[in-house]
Amino acid sequence: MQHSPAFLAIVAAAKARVHEVTVAETMERLRENAHAILIDTREDREWDAGHVANALHIGKGVIERDIEAKVPDKSAEIILYCGGGFRSALAGDALQQMGYTNVHSMDGGWRAWNEAGGAVSKP
């Protein structure tokens, strides 16, 4: 997908503020911290087509509205992912502005997870 320059600029700014982790680091963090929360920020139709096993779904369009009810602990380790790592960085930036202190964005997102052979759930 071809992204507009303005979109890429806001993503670059968000990525400068949000800690990114690789798929391998995500897998390691999930193994080491049973309380870490992996959140899929993609659209409903993307989630329905398949997602990382045991992930929670809160789309980027509603994450600011719904996060406090689903993850009230603002110090919880949260790893966000989307299709490629752009929307999750934007969502992570918003969560940090809301006071969440342990937020990460998975670089490469769903595509990279699949390429690495990570566990998935599909209909």
N, C-alpha and C positions, 0 to 999 in steps of 0.2 A: 504494500500500500504506500502510495506517495503522500507524505505529510506536508502540510503547508509550513512555510518558514516561521510564521508566528507561533504555531503549535509547537514546533521544534524548539523555539526559543524559550517558551514557558516550561517545557519539559526539561531542557538543559538547566534552567534556573532551579527547578525542583530537585533535580538529580544532584545539584551542588549542595543541597541542604539535607537530603535524605540518604541514609546509609544504604548502599546496595550490597547484596550478597549474591553469590553464584548459586546455581542449582546444587552443586556439591556442598556448599556451606549451608544451604537451606536444609538439605537432608541431614547433615550433621547436627545442626541446631535442633531439629525436630527429634532426633534420636536422643540427644543429650538433655533436652528440656521437655519433659512430658506436658508441661503447661504452656509451651509455645503455641501460638495460634496462627495458623496459616489461613489467610483470607483471599478468596478469589474475587477480584474487583470487576470482572468482565460482565457483559450484558447477560440477561437471563437466557437468551437463546444460545449463547456460547457455553454457559454453564450446563444447560440441558444436553448439549451435544457431547459433553465429557469434561471432567475436571480432575484435579489432583485428589487422590483418595484421602479422605478424612479432612478435607478443607471445608471451611465455612464460606458461604456465599453472601457477600454484601456488595452489590454493584457500586461502581464509582459514583453513579448518579444519586445514590441514597446513603452513602457511607457516613457522611457527616451527620445526617439525621438519625441513623440507626446504631451507630457504633457504641454509644454510651449504654444502651440497653443490652447489647450483645456482649460487650467487653467493658464492664464498668471500671476495672482496675487499670488505671492509666499508666502503671508501670509494667504491665504485662508485656512479654515479648510477642510482638506482632510482626509477621512476615506477610507482605502483600504481593500478589502476582496478578498479571493480566495476560494479554496475548504475547506481548514482547517486552514489557518493562516500562512503557511510557505512562499509561494510565495509573499503574500502581505507584509510580514515583509521585505523580500529582496527588493521588489519594494520601500517600504517606506524608507529603508536605502539609496537607490539610489537617491530618490527625495530629501532627506535631504542633500545629498552631492551636489545636484544641487541648493541648496539654499532655498528649501521649509521649512518653519519653524513651521507649524502647522499640522504635518502628524501623523496619527494614523493607526494602523493595527488592524482589527477586529479579535480577538482571536476566533478560532473555525470556522471562515469563513462561507461559504454557508451552510455547514452541520448544524452548530449551529444555523444559522438564521432560517432554516427550522424547526429544533427541537423546537425553541421558538415560532413558528407560525407566523413569520414575513411575511409581504406582499410580494408576489412574482409575477412575470410576466412569463407566460409560453405560448408556441405556442398553 
